[in-house]
Amino acid sequence: SVDYIATGTATAGNVTATATFSMVYS
């Protein structure tokens, strides 16, 4: 989801969610 990526990028403090999404997306 583009919206999820945009949100993760905008939220610098949301490192855990970004890492989790990276794993799931891959």
C-alpha positions, 0 to 999 in steps of 0.5 A: 500500500502506497499510503502505508509506505508514505506514513512510515516514511513521514513518521521517523519515530516509527522504526519498528513498523518500518522494519516490520513492513520491510520484512513483510513486503519482501 
